[in-house]
Amino acid sequence: MSKNESQSTLSESSLAGETLLPGGGDLPSISVTTIYNRIVCAYPWMFKAAPVGNMGHGSEHGEWRTSGGRRTYYTLPQNTPAYGRYLANLCRQYGINYISGYWSGDVNSPCIEHFDSSLGALTMQELGSLRLIYMFSLQPRLPRIKQAIIDRTNLITGPKYARIIDGAQQSRVPIMLWGEDVNSQGVAFKQMIEELRAHFNARGVSPFFIITHHALWSNDDNVIRSVDAVYRHECHHNHDPGGNPPPLTTAESVAGTKQNWTNNIRQLTGKTQFSTGLPVFYIAGTMPSFWRPGDVKRGKVVAQNKEQVRAMFEALKNHAQTICVRKTAPDALEVHKWVAITSLNEWVEHSTIEPCLVRSDRTAEENANFGYDYGRDFVELIRDIFKPVTRQRPIADAEDMSLVSAAR
């Protein structure tokens, strides 16, 4: 069995984490620690304070203001170092190590600029263990996308930027891509990715391109096999071209979300990346809730209580795929899995995990129709559900002992 095949086998084997069994008697055993790496996707659109209405939620990073005798709660801007420090402290407290920021390519819709002026403005000491990732919209023309990535070369290769260890044990810099707009431009997209690989390789850095699941709609290998990974951006929600999709609770969305992950993984079976020969990796992803009021064709997904979101995040954990296994000591392995959660702070789509204001006057009807005031529930779930798991595994029970040698 080849190294790549052995690592692929491991992702479905009993070494994957929660199914590990304690060593027994005098059988030689090995310590296996499963680490869940979480990418939380950020969309800091807000450049000024915004009032919170009854239907929506507002950030804990906000304040009450009084005008004309009326008190109104405002979420504070997302483009300041103060906001960056708030997020970095939050991530430190709840074990979030990776946050992506979104380049829209639209000067009238700045987003990456806010990311750079908040989290990006922090020192290494302020960031702590938090590392940043850039995500690029695929809506602009390919030359603009390519140039936007090149313009950020120094940041992408710098110390604040994330690293990911791939299936060949190589350290790579993740670069995320969002959307389906390249699905009809497969050959040109492949050429752009190859040119970007050459650009970074010439600087001693290997990029790891992660594209949203929209790429799978194309079924075009020029798109799918050009990238290193595909990630699921969303939770399952109903779609009605006529504009009347029924809503779901987060609990009701879980089954459809799991089916989406299964379908995506099946479609990627046997797909290898053109330049590395490694399997195109799959990063399962989801949302705690979803509601885009401006899109009447998409049904909302409403989180009515903490347990519904727990069910969603537990399912995400159980579908996390193994990207690599590392031998950290003669009798210890680390199994690395990756998941994605959308989003950190896109309040306009109600998919946010950033702690929100908890209001005493929230009605049962508002909770049912628009979601409850979750406070810090979602980040607590991320901390608790995705914490590392260590088990002792009898070596004799390993399905393929080449897994151990491959991890050295």
C-alpha positions as CSV (number, residue, x, y, z in Angstrom):
1,M,0.0,0.0,0.0
2,S,1.3,3.4,-0.9
3,K,1.7,6.3,1.6
4,N,-1.2,8.2,0.1
5,E,-3.4,5.1,0.1
6,S,-2.6,4.3,3.7
7,Q,-3.4,7.9,4.8
8,S,-6.7,7.7,3.0
9,T,-7.5,4.4,4.7
10,L,-6.8,5.9,8.1
11,S,-9.5,8.6,7.6
12,E,-12.1,5.8,7.7
13,S,-10.4,3.5,10.1
14,S,-10.7,3.0,13.9
15,L,-7.6,5.2,14.4
16,A,-9.8,8.2,13.5
17,G,-10.3,9.3,17.1
18,E,-13.5,8.7,19.0
19,T,-13.6,4.9,18.2
20,L,-10.2,4.3,19.7
21,L,-10.2,1.6,22.4
22,P,-8.2,1.5,25.6
23,G,-5.1,-0.8,25.5
24,G,-5.6,-4.0,27.4
25,G,-3.4,-6.2,29.5
26,D,0.2,-6.4,28.4
27,L,-0.5,-5.7,24.7
28,P,1.8,-3.0,23.3
29,S,-0.2,0.2,22.7
30,I,0.2,3.5,21.1
31,S,-1.3,6.9,22.2
32,V,-3.4,8.5,19.5
33,T,-4.5,12.1,19.8
34,T,-7.1,13.4,17.4
35,I,-6.9,17.1,16.7
36,Y,-9.8,19.0,15.2
37,N,-8.5,22.1,13.3
38,R,-11.3,24.6,12.8
39,I,-11.4,27.3,10.2
40,V,-14.0,29.9,11.2
41,C,-14.9,32.1,8.2
42,A,-15.2,35.8,8.8
43,Y,-17.1,38.4,6.8
44,P,-16.6,41.7,8.6
45,W,-18.7,44.0,6.4
46,M,-19.7,46.5,9.0
47,F,-17.7,49.8,8.9
48,K,-20.0,51.7,11.3
49,A,-22.1,50.9,14.3
50,A,-25.5,49.4,13.4
51,P,-28.7,49.2,15.5
52,V,-30.2,45.8,16.4
53,G,-33.8,45.1,15.6
54,N,-36.1,42.5,17.3
55,M,-35.7,40.1,14.4
56,G,-31.9,40.1,14.3
57,H,-29.0,39.7,16.7
58,G,-26.3,42.0,17.7
59,S,-22.7,41.4,18.8
60,E,-21.7,41.3,22.4
61,H,-19.1,43.8,21.1
62,G,-21.6,46.6,21.2
63,E,-23.2,49.3,23.3
64,W,-26.5,50.9,24.3
65,R,-27.2,54.4,23.1
66,T,-30.0,56.7,24.1
67,S,-31.7,59.1,21.7
68,G,-34.9,61.0,22.3
69,G,-35.5,59.0,25.5
70,R,-35.2,55.7,23.7
71,R,-32.4,53.2,24.3
72,T,-31.1,51.2,21.3
73,Y,-28.4,48.6,21.2
74,Y,-25.7,49.1,18.5
75,T,-23.2,46.5,17.2
76,L,-19.8,48.3,17.0
77,P,-17.8,48.5,13.8
78,Q,-15.7,45.5,12.6
79,N,-12.8,47.4,11.1
80,T,-10.9,48.5,14.2
81,P,-7.9,47.1,16.1
82,A,-10.2,47.1,19.2
83,Y,-12.5,44.7,17.4
84,G,-9.5,42.6,16.4
85,R,-8.3,42.4,20.0
86,Y,-11.8,41.4,21.1
87,L,-11.8,38.6,18.5
88,A,-8.3,37.4,19.3
89,N,-9.1,37.2,23.0
90,L,-12.3,35.3,22.2
91,C,-10.5,32.8,20.0
92,R,-7.9,32.3,22.7
93,Q,-10.6,31.6,25.3
94,Y,-12.5,29.2,23.1
95,G,-9.8,27.4,21.2
96,I,-10.3,28.8,17.7
97,N,-6.9,28.9,15.9
98,Y,-7.8,29.8,12.3
99,I,-10.0,32.7,10.9
100,S,-10.4,33.4,7.2
101,G,-11.1,36.9,5.8
102,Y,-13.0,37.5,2.6
103,W,-11.7,39.5,-0.5
104,S,-14.8,40.5,-2.4
105,G,-13.1,42.2,-5.3
106,D,-15.6,45.0,-5.1
107,V,-14.3,48.4,-3.9
108,N,-17.9,49.3,-2.9
109,S,-18.1,46.3,-0.6
110,P,-14.9,46.2,1.4
111,C,-14.5,43.2,3.6
112,I,-10.9,42.0,3.5
113,E,-10.0,45.6,4.2
114,H,-11.9,45.4,7.5
115,F,-10.2,42.1,8.2
116,D,-6.8,43.7,7.7
117,S,-7.6,46.7,9.8
118,S,-8.9,44.6,12.7
119,L,-7.2,41.2,13.1
120,G,-4.6,42.0,10.6
121,A,-3.5,45.0,12.5
122,L,-2.6,43.0,15.6
123,T,0.9,42.1,16.7
124,M,2.0,38.5,16.9
125,Q,1.8,38.8,20.7
126,E,-1.8,40.0,20.5
127,L,-2.8,37.3,18.0
128,G,-1.3,34.6,20.3
129,S,-1.9,31.2,18.6
130,L,-4.6,32.6,16.2
131,R,-3.5,32.5,12.6
132,L,-5.1,34.2,9.6
133,I,-6.2,32.9,6.1
134,Y,-7.4,34.8,3.0
135,M,-10.4,33.8,1.1
136,F,-10.9,35.2,-2.5
137,S,-14.2,35.6,-4.3
138,L,-14.3,34.0,-7.7
139,Q,-16.7,36.5,-9.1
140,P,-14.2,39.0,-10.6
141,R,-12.2,38.1,-13.7
142,L,-9.4,35.6,-13.3
143,P,-6.6,38.1,-13.9
144,R,-7.9,40.3,-11.0
145,I,-8.2,37.3,-8.7
146,K,-4.6,36.2,-9.5
147,Q,-3.3,39.7,-9.0
148,A,-5.1,40.1,-5.6
149,I,-3.5,36.9,-4.4
150,I,0.0,38.0,-5.7
151,D,-0.5,41.4,-4.0
152,R,-0.8,39.6,-0.7
153,T,2.3,37.4,-1.1
154,N,4.2,38.9,1.8
155,L,1.2,38.5,4.1
156,I,0.4,35.0,3.0
157,T,4.0,33.9,3.5
158,G,4.4,35.8,6.7
159,P,4.3,34.6,10.3
160,K,0.7,35.7,11.0
161,Y,-0.6,33.4,8.3
162,A,-1.8,29.9,8.8
163,R,0.0,26.7,7.9
164,I,-1.5,23.3,7.1
165,I,0.3,20.0,7.1
166,D,-0.8,18.0,4.0
167,G,-1.0,14.2,3.5
168,A,2.6,14.1,2.5
169,Q,3.7,15.8,5.8
170,Q,4.5,19.0,4.0
171,S,3.8,22.5,5.5
172,R,1.6,24.5,3.1
173,V,-0.1,27.9,3.2
174,P,-3.9,27.6,2.7
175,I,-5.6,30.0,0.2
176,M,-9.4,29.8,0.1
177,L,-11.6,30.4,-3.0
178,W,-15.3,31.1,-2.9
179,G,-18.0,30.5,-5.5
180,E,-19.0,28.8,-8.8
181,D,-18.1,31.5,-11.3
182,V,-15.1,29.6,-12.6
183,N,-17.1,26.4,-13.3
184,S,-17.4,27.4,-17.0
185,Q,-13.7,28.4,-17.2
186,G,-12.0,25.2,-16.2
187,V,-9.0,25.4,-18.5
188,A,-8.3,29.0,-17.6
189,F,-8.8,28.4,-13.9
190,K,-6.3,25.5,-14.0
191,Q,-3.8,27.7,-15.7
192,M,-4.2,30.5,-13.1
193,I,-3.7,28.0,-10.2
194,E,-0.6,26.6,-11.9
195,E,0.8,30.1,-12.3
196,L,0.1,30.9,-8.7
197,R,1.8,27.7,-7.5
198,A,4.9,28.6,-9.5
199,H,4.8,32.1,-8.0
200,F,4.8,30.9,-4.4
201,N,7.1,27.9,-5.0
202,A,9.7,30.3,-6.3
203,R,9.6,31.9,-2.9
204,G,10.0,28.6,-1.1
205,V,6.3,28.3,-0.1
206,S,3.8,25.8,-1.3
207,P,0.1,27.0,-1.5
208,F,-2.8,24.8,-0.5
209,F,-5.9,25.9,-2.4
210,I,-9.2,25.3,-0.8
211,I,-12.4,25.9,-2.9
212,T,-16.0,26.0,-1.8
213,H,-18.3,23.0,-2.7
214,H,-19.7,25.1,-5.5
215,A,-16.8,23.8,-7.6
216,L,-18.3,20.3,-7.5
217,W,-21.4,21.5,-9.4
218,S,-19.2,21.8,-12.5
219,N,-18.0,18.1,-12.4
220,D,-15.0,19.5,-14.3
221,D,-11.6,18.0,-13.4
222,N,-9.9,21.1,-14.6
223,V,-11.5,22.9,-11.6
224,I,-11.7,20.1,-9.0
225,R,-8.2,18.6,-9.6
226,S,-6.5,22.0,-9.7
227,V,-7.2,22.6,-6.1
228,D,-5.9,20.8,-3.0
229,A,-9.2,20.7,-1.1
230,V,-12.9,21.3,-1.3
231,Y,-14.9,22.6,1.7
232,R,-18.6,22.8,2.4
233,H,-19.7,26.4,3.0
234,E,-23.2,26.0,4.3
235,C,-25.8,24.0,6.2
236,H,-28.7,22.4,4.3
237,H,-31.6,24.7,3.6
238,N,-34.6,24.5,1.4
239,H,-34.5,26.2,-2.0
240,D,-37.5,27.3,-4.0
241,P,-37.1,29.0,-7.4
242,G,-40.6,30.4,-6.9
243,G,-39.7,32.2,-3.8
244,N,-41.6,30.3,-1.0
245,P,-39.1,27.8,0.6
246,P,-40.3,26.3,3.9
247,P,-38.0,27.1,6.9
248,L,-36.1,24.6,8.9
249,T,-34.9,24.4,12.4
250,T,-31.2,23.8,12.9
251,A,-32.1,20.3,14.2
252,E,-34.1,19.6,11.0
253,S,-31.2,20.8,8.9
254,V,-28.8,18.2,10.3
255,A,-29.9,15.2,8.1
256,G,-29.7,17.1,4.9
257,T,-26.4,18.6,5.8
258,K,-25.0,15.1,6.5
259,Q,-26.3,13.9,3.2
260,N,-24.5,16.9,1.5
261,W,-21.2,15.9,3.1
262,T,-21.7,12.3,2.0
263,N,-22.5,13.3,-1.6
264,N,-19.5,15.6,-1.8
265,I,-17.1,13.0,-0.4
266,R,-18.4,10.4,-2.9
267,Q,-17.9,12.8,-5.8
268,L,-14.3,13.4,-4.7
269,T,-13.5,9.7,-4.5
270,G,-10.5,8.9,-6.7
271,K,-9.8,12.6,-7.5
272,T,-6.1,13.5,-7.2
273,Q,-4.5,16.9,-7.4
274,F,-2.7,17.5,-10.7
275,S,0.6,18.7,-9.3
276,T,1.0,16.8,-6.0
277,G,-0.8,13.5,-6.8
278,L,-2.4,13.7,-3.3
279,P,-6.1,13.0,-3.0
280,V,-8.2,16.2,-3.2
281,F,-9.1,16.6,0.5
282,Y,-12.6,17.3,1.8
283,I,-13.3,19.7,4.6
284,A,-16.8,19.3,6.0
285,G,-18.4,22.6,6.9
286,T,-21.6,24.0,8.2
287,M,-23.5,26.9,9.9
288,P,-25.3,27.1,13.2
289,S,-28.2,28.8,11.5
290,F,-28.9,30.7,8.3
291,W,-31.3,33.4,7.0
292,R,-30.6,35.7,4.1
293,P,-33.6,38.1,4.0
294,G,-32.6,39.5,0.6
295,D,-32.8,36.1,-1.1
296,V,-36.5,34.9,-1.1
297,K,-35.5,31.7,-2.8
298,R,-33.5,30.4,0.1
299,G,-35.3,29.0,3.2
300,K,-34.0,30.1,6.6
301,V,-32.6,27.7,9.2
302,V,-33.4,28.8,12.7
303,A,-31.5,27.8,15.8
304,Q,-34.2,27.7,18.5
305,N,-31.9,26.4,21.3
306,K,-28.4,25.3,22.1
307,E,-29.1,21.6,21.8
308,Q,-30.0,22.0,18.1
309,V,-26.7,23.6,17.4
310,R,-25.0,20.9,19.4
311,A,-26.5,18.3,17.1
312,M,-25.2,20.1,14.1
313,F,-21.7,20.5,15.5
314,E,-21.5,16.9,16.7
315,A,-22.4,15.8,13.2
316,L,-19.7,18.0,11.8
317,K,-17.2,16.5,14.2
318,N,-18.2,13.0,13.1
319,H,-17.8,13.8,9.4
320,A,-14.4,15.5,9.9
321,Q,-11.8,13.9,7.5
322,T,-8.2,13.0,8.3
323,I,-5.6,14.9,6.3
324,C,-2.5,13.5,7.9
325,V,-1.1,11.4,10.7
326,R,2.1,12.5,12.4
327,K,4.3,10.5,14.7
328,T,5.2,12.8,17.6
329,A,7.0,10.2,19.8
330,P,7.9,6.5,19.5
331,D,4.6,5.6,21.1
332,A,2.4,8.5,20.1
333,L,0.5,9.6,17.0
334,E,-1.5,12.7,16.1
335,V,-4.4,12.4,13.7
336,H,-5.2,15.8,12.2
337,K,-8.7,16.6,11.0
338,W,-10.1,19.8,9.5
339,V,-13.6,21.4,9.6
340,A,-15.0,24.8,8.6
341,I,-17.7,26.9,10.3
342,T,-19.5,29.7,8.6
343,S,-19.4,32.3,10.0
344,L,-17.7,34.3,12.6
345,N,-19.6,37.6,12.1
346,E,-21.8,37.9,9.1
347,W,-24.8,39.2,11.0
348,V,-26.8,39.9,7.8
349,E,-27.0,36.2,7.1
350,H,-27.7,35.1,10.7
351,S,-25.0,32.4,10.6
352,T,-22.9,34.0,13.2
353,I,-21.0,32.3,16.1
354,E,-19.6,35.5,17.5
355,P,-21.3,36.0,21.0
356,C,-24.5,38.0,20.8
357,L,-26.4,40.3,23.1
358,V,-28.9,38.4,25.3
359,R,-32.1,40.3,25.8
360,S,-34.6,39.7,28.6
361,D,-37.6,40.7,26.5
362,R,-37.0,38.3,23.7
363,T,-40.4,36.6,22.9
364,A,-41.1,33.0,22.3
365,E,-42.4,33.9,18.8
366,E,-39.2,35.7,18.0
367,N,-37.1,32.8,19.2
368,A,-39.2,30.4,17.0
369,N,-39.1,32.6,13.9
370,F,-35.7,34.2,14.0
371,G,-33.6,32.2,16.6
372,Y,-32.9,32.6,20.2
373,D,-30.3,34.9,21.8
374,Y,-27.5,32.4,22.1
375,G,-25.0,34.6,23.9
376,R,-21.8,32.5,24.0
377,D,-23.4,29.1,23.5
378,F,-22.0,28.6,20.0
379,V,-18.3,29.3,20.9
380,E,-18.7,27.1,24.0
381,L,-19.9,24.3,21.8
382,I,-16.9,24.7,19.5
383,R,-14.6,24.6,22.5
384,D,-16.2,21.6,24.0
385,I,-17.1,19.5,21.0
386,F,-13.9,20.0,19.0
387,K,-11.3,19.6,21.8
388,P,-8.5,17.1,21.2
389,V,-9.2,13.5,22.1
390,T,-6.5,11.1,23.2
391,R,-6.9,7.3,23.4
392,Q,-4.6,4.3,23.9
393,R,-4.8,2.0,20.9
394,P,-3.4,-1.6,20.9
395,I,-0.8,-1.7,18.1
396,A,-1.9,-5.2,17.2
397,D,-5.4,-3.9,16.3
398,A,-4.2,-1.4,13.8
399,E,-5.7,-2.2,10.4
400,D,-2.4,-1.5,8.6
401,M,0.9,-1.1,10.4
402,S,2.2,0.9,7.5
403,L,0.1,3.7,8.9
404,V,2.6,4.0,11.8
405,S,5.7,4.0,9.6
406,A,4.1,6.4,7.1
407,A,3.6,8.9,10.0
408,R,7.3,8.9,10.9
